[in-house]
Amino acid sequence: MNARAETAAGTSASRRFLLLHALLVPGALALAAASAQRGGLDQHLAAAFFDPAAGAFPARASMPLEVLGHRLAKSAVLLLWFTLLACALASSALRSRFDRVRAVLWATVGAMALGPAIVVVLKGLNSHHCPWGLRDYGGLARFAADWFVPASEAGHCFPSGHAAAGFSLVGLSFAGRVLGHPGLARWGLAAALAAGVLFSAIRMAQGAHFLSHNLWAAAIDWFAAALVFAPLTGAERT
């Protein structure tokens, strides 16, 4: 295959990757999130975890769930990220034949950071409150779902930061794909889905988030990771 044909094939691969992972998958997740919010599934699930008699979410007072499921679980993802960052920094000392691995390491570090960073920014730009802060669930705030509001009106809860930490592991799956390592691609995807779903369930049980908050976090993570990895997919190994 000549250079022109290789370039065309690489461009086509990147476009297919972006179509699937930056458009179709995030779009489907965003649509599911909108359906959950407008169709009442958010409220139905929140009610399942809420105790009307106590006027609170019982799981919020669970110390084991808070320590193990919330703090330590998220810290484990952060530790993995710092490990990958250290490996990426160390790879700078390797010879040029490791350039591809170095590029994938840096892409993974960037992908795992970008989605959660976007989520953090968005928290201060919209009026969505956590379920526990709403009047229907023992709080004081009225339900609001405006995307861009003044800082004084921000709910500081949407999208879910905890879910974003879990779903950010999709970067590992993209790394496996680019490196031509099917095992890493599969296990990375499984880890992202397992961690994202588990983290989401824990925070929903605690009254910290609605289902739609978590689905939006997944959509943002997937979109951000796809953008970071897209330049590398044109030359992915087969």
N, C-alpha and C positions, 0 to 999 in steps of 0.2 A: 504494500500500500504506500503510495507516494505521500509527500508532505501535505499536499492540498487535500487529498482524500482523508487523511488522518485528521486534519483540522475540521473538515466538514463532519466527519463522524463524531468528533469530540463535541462540536457545537450542537449536533443533534441529540447526543446523550445528555448534555446539560439542559437542553430545552425540555426533554422528556422528564428529567429529574425535577426541574422546577415546576412543570405542569402538575405532576403528581404530588410532590411534597411541599411546594410553596403555595399551591392553589387548591387542588382538589381535597387533600386531607385536611388542611386548616379550614377550608370552606365548609366541609362537612361537619367538623367539630363546632364551628361557629354557628351553623344552622341548628345543630342539636342543642347548643346552649340557648339560642333564642327560643327554640321550641319548649325547652324545659322551663324557661322563665315565663313565657306567655301562656303556656298550656297548663300551668299550675303544678307541674312535677316538682319544681323547687320547693314550693310551700308544702306539698304532700310529704316529701321526704323529711323536711325540717320538722314537721309536726310529729313524725314518727320517733324523733329523738327528743322531743320536748315534753316536759312533764308539766301540764297545766296546773296541777295542785301546788307544786313547788314554785311555779313561775320561772323555771330555769331549765337548762340542759344538764341533766345529771352527769353526763360524761365530762362536762367541763371541770367538775370537781375531782375527777379521778387523777390522782397523782401519778400512778404507773403509766396511764395513757398519755399524760402530759409530758412526763420525762422520757419515756421510751418511744412513744409513738410520734410525739411532736418534736421535742428538742434533739434527742439523740439521733433519730432517724434523719432529720434534716442535716445534722452535723456530720453524719456518715457520708452524705452526698458532697458536702463541702470539703471533707477530708479527701475524698476521691478527686475532687477538682484540684485541690492544692497538690496532690500527688502527680496528676497529669501536668500541671503547670511546672513542677520541678523537673519532670522528665523532658518537657519541651525546652526548658532553659538548658538542661544538661545536654540535650541533643545538638546544641549549637557548637559543641566541641567535637562532634563526630565528623567523619569524612563526608565528602559530597555524595557518595553512594547512598547515604542515608537521608538525602534531601527530602525524598517523598515521605518517609516516616516522620521527619521533622515537621513537614507541612501539615500532615494529618494530625499530629499532636497539637499543633497550634490551632488548627481548625476546630478540633474537639474542645479545647479550652475555651475558644471564642464562642462556639455554639452553645456550650453549657452555661456560659455567663450571659450571653446576649438576651435570651428569652426571659430569664428571671429579672434581668435589669430593666427590660421594658415593662414588666409587670410592676416593679417597684415604682417606676415613673407614673404609670397609669393609675396607681392607687390614689395619688394626690390630685387626679384630674377629673374624677367622676363622683357621683353622689350615692353610689351603691353602699349601703351599710351592711355590716355583718348581721346575720339573723339575731344573735343575742342582743344587738343594739336596737332592734325594732320593737315597737309597741306590741305586736302580735306575739312576741316571744319574751316578754318581760323587760324590754328596753324602753327607751324614751323617744326614739326617732320614728318618723313616718317613712314608709317605703318610698324610695325614689330610684329611678334608673336612668338618670341623665348622664351622658358620657363626659361632657366637658363643662365644668362648673368652676366658679371661683374657689380659691383654696379654702376659704372659710366654710364652704358648703360641701367639701369633699368628705366622702365616707371612709376613706383609707382602708378599704377592705376588698376591693375588686380590681383585678382578678386575684385568685388565690396564690399567694407566694409559696405556700407549702407544697401545693400541687405542682407549681412551676419547678420547684427543686426536683421533684420526682420525675416529671416528664422531660426534664432537661437531659436525662440519660439517653434520649434518642440520638444524641450526638455520637454515642458509642456505636450505635447501629450504622449511622452514616459513615463512620470511620471504617468499620468493617467492610462496607460496600466499596469504598474507594480503594482500600488496600487489597481487595479481592479475597477477603477472608469471610466466607459465608457463616462460619461459626460465630465470629464476633458480631456480625450483622444480626444474626438471629437472637443471640443472647442479649445483645444491646437493646434490641427492640423489646424483648421479653422483660428485661430489667426496667426499661422506661415505663412500660404499661403497668407492671406489677407495682413499682414504687409510686407511680402517679395515682393509680387507683387506690392503693392503700393509704397514701397520705391524704387523698381527697376524702376517703371514707372517715378517717380519724377526725379531720377538721369539721366535717359535716356533723358527725356525732357530737362534737363539742359545741356546736352552734356557731362556729367561726365562719362558715361559708355555705352558700347554696350550691347545688350541683352545677348550675350555669357558671358560677365563678371558677370552678375547677375545669370545666370544658373549655372556657376561654383561655385559661392558663395553658392547657394542652395545645390549643390552636396556635397561640403565640409562640410557644417553645418550638413547635414543629416548623412554623414559618421561619423563625429566626435561624434555626439550625440549617434549614434548607438553603437559605440565602448564603450562609457562611460556607457551606460545602459545595455549592453549585460550581464555583470555579475549578474545583478539583475533580468533578465527576466526568468532565470531558476526556480525561486521560485515565479513567479508572481501569483497573485490571480486569480481564475477562478470564 
